[in-house]
Amino acid sequence: MFVTQENGGLSHLCSVQFFYYLLCLQWRKLKSKQMEKRVINPWGWQDKRSYVQAVEIKQAAGTLYCSGQAAVNADGQSSTDDMKTQLMQALQNLEQVISEAGYECRGIVRLNILTTSSAELFTCFDVFQDWIAKHGVKQATTLLEVKSLFETLKIELEATVVK
């Protein structure tokens, strides 16, 4: 609706409607820009190890930096269980943090693994690989063996997630 004033100019109502129209166009333009994720793998050997060499992200709507998630229950008790059980709990905790922040696990672009025993971790690495495959994650990963983690913990997962 265009309303004119006596002098032939557009009214304030028309100016507001035009401004609203421009805002709607800008919103559609921004909304149509989706995050682009490009995986860089110069070789094929890393595919069997459930990670990629690099991930490029363009037009991310948000980035979530997750603190290291470990086998700590809801009451703050550190697990004394074996590596496999601690790995499963750490993955569940990571998934919960990501979900509660409004992100999805498939948006993980970096996942660092800290463990007190690489040898022990590799006996149950299939648990990690299955979780990665289940969520369609393609992430850069660094695995570090450390002297110790907090209290009785054996593994910690630190993630960067985008949407």
Rosetta blueprint (number, residue, H / E / L):
1 M L
2 F L
3 V L
4 T E
5 Q L
6 E L
7 N L
8 G L
9 G L
10 L E
11 S L
12 H H
13 L H
14 C H
15 S H
16 V H
17 Q H
18 F H
19 F H
20 Y H
21 Y H
22 L H
23 L H
24 C H
25 L H
26 Q H
27 W H
28 R H
29 K H
30 L H
31 K H
32 S H
33 K L
34 Q L
35 M L
36 E E
37 K E
38 R E
39 V E
40 I E
41 N L
42 P L
43 W L
44 G L
45 W H
46 Q H
47 D H
48 K H
49 R H
50 S L
51 Y L
52 V E
53 Q L
54 A E
55 V E
56 E E
57 I E
58 K E
59 Q L
60 A L
61 A L
62 G L
63 T E
64 L E
65 Y E
66 C L
67 S L
68 G L
69 Q E
70 A E
71 A L
72 V E
73 N L
74 A L
75 D L
76 G L
77 Q L
78 S E
79 S L
80 T L
81 D L
82 D L
83 M H
84 K H
85 T H
86 Q H
87 L H
88 M H
89 Q H
90 A H
91 L H
92 Q H
93 N H
94 L H
95 E H
96 Q H
97 V H
98 I H
99 S H
100 E H
101 A L
102 G L
103 Y L
104 E L
105 C H
106 R H
107 G H
108 I E
109 V E
110 R E
111 L E
112 N E
113 I E
114 L E
115 T E
116 T L
117 S L
118 S H
119 A H
120 E H
121 L H
122 F H
123 T L
124 C L
125 F H
126 D H
127 V H
128 F H
129 Q H
130 D H
131 W H
132 I H
133 A H
134 K H
135 H H
136 G L
137 V L
138 K L
139 Q L
140 A E
141 T E
142 T E
143 L E
144 L E
145 E E
146 V L
147 K L
148 S L
149 L L
150 F L
151 E L
152 T L
153 L L
154 K L
155 I E
156 E E
157 L E
158 E E
159 A E
160 T E
161 V E
162 V E
163 K L
